[in-house]
């Protein structure tokens, strides 16, 4: 799987409370349909309620909320090989550092592809 991983933490003040916001961007070699289908193990681990549309999945569980947005990018061509490209942006609200790591580890394991 081809992807780049960027994790950025920043504090965002609100009128009532300071919350930690974390964002992560990945570039993946998947179609949107395959991505949504393969996301199930991550959603099961998180629990809570799940809302989904054509370009976003939102997972809400108490004070935590994860928003996973995805968009199709131009295909990548390597000779006669054509690979789909999907940009995936994840935003974590109300998650601790350990919870984000657990989510990210499950996400990466779910989408890991081995070949031989």
C-alpha positions, 0 to 999 in steps of 0.5 A: 500500500502506498501512503504518506502519514502525517500526524499533527497535534494542536490545541484548539480553545473553545469558549467552554473547554480546551480540547486536544485535536489531532489530524492525520492524512494518508494517501492510500491505493484503494477505491472509495468502495474498498476503503469503506468496506475494509474499514469495518474492523476499525469501526467495530473496535471504536464502538459508539454510533457511526454515520456515513455518506459518500465521502465521510465516516463519523464515529461518535462515542461519548465525548470522543469523535473521529471524522474520516474523510476520503476523496478519490484522486487521479490514478497513479500510473506505473508503466501499464499498471494503474493504481487508484489513489484515495486521500484520507483525512482523519480528525480526532476530537476528545481522544487521548494520545493513547486512544489515537495510537490505538485507533491508528494501529488498528487502522494500519493493521486493517489496511496492511497488505502483504504480498509475495 
